[in-house]
């Protein structure tokens, strides 16, 4: 069985796309999609499933090398 690394489950603070950086919000246990704003603390990267809206559960990869989606259309 493959080692999936360290993954933790959080509550989403809004919609989060798959394979994106997420940051801690002001509420304990809640993450939001990172925007690059000054002072944002990156929690990790979402896996192949993100979150469609607030108050959904989302897995966040905390270690290892992960695939991310970056850039613009």
N, C-alpha and C positions, 0 to 999 in steps of 0.2 A: 504494500500500500504506500502511495506517495505521501511524503511529509508536506502538509499544507502550510506549515509555518504557524506563526502566532496570529490567530484571528479572534477578534472580540466583537460582540454584538452590541449595537447602540440603538437608540431611538433617533429617527430622523427629525430634523427641525424644518424640513421642507423637501421639495423634490431634489433627488440626488441621482445624477446619471451614473451608469456603470463605469467602472475603471477610472474614477476621478479622485483627486485629492479631496479629503474632507478635513474640516477643522472643528475644534471644540467650540460649542456655543457657550453662552453665559449660564445655561442650565445644566446641572450635573447629568451625565449620561446621555446627552443629546449632541449630535454632530450635524453640521450643515456643509453643503458643497463649498469648498474653498474658493475664494475670489481673488486672493493675492493682496488683500487689504493689509496695511501695516498693522502689526501686532497680532495677526491671526496665528494661532498655534495649530499646526498640522497634526492631526491624529493618525492619519494613514491613508490608505487607498481602498476604495470600494472594490468588490469583486465583480463577477460577471452580471450580478443583479444589483441594481441600485434601489431607489425608493421613489414611488410615484407621488408622494406627498408627505406632509407632516404626520408625526406619530406612528410611522411604520418602522418596523425593525430592519436594520441594515447591517451586514457583516463588513467589518473593516479589517484589512490586513495591516498588521503592525510591524512586520519585519520582512526581511529577505528582499529580493528584487522582484518587482511586480510590473505587469504591463499596464500602462496608463494611456488614455486617449487625450491628446492635447492638440491645440491649434484651432484654426477657424475654418469655416466653410468657404 
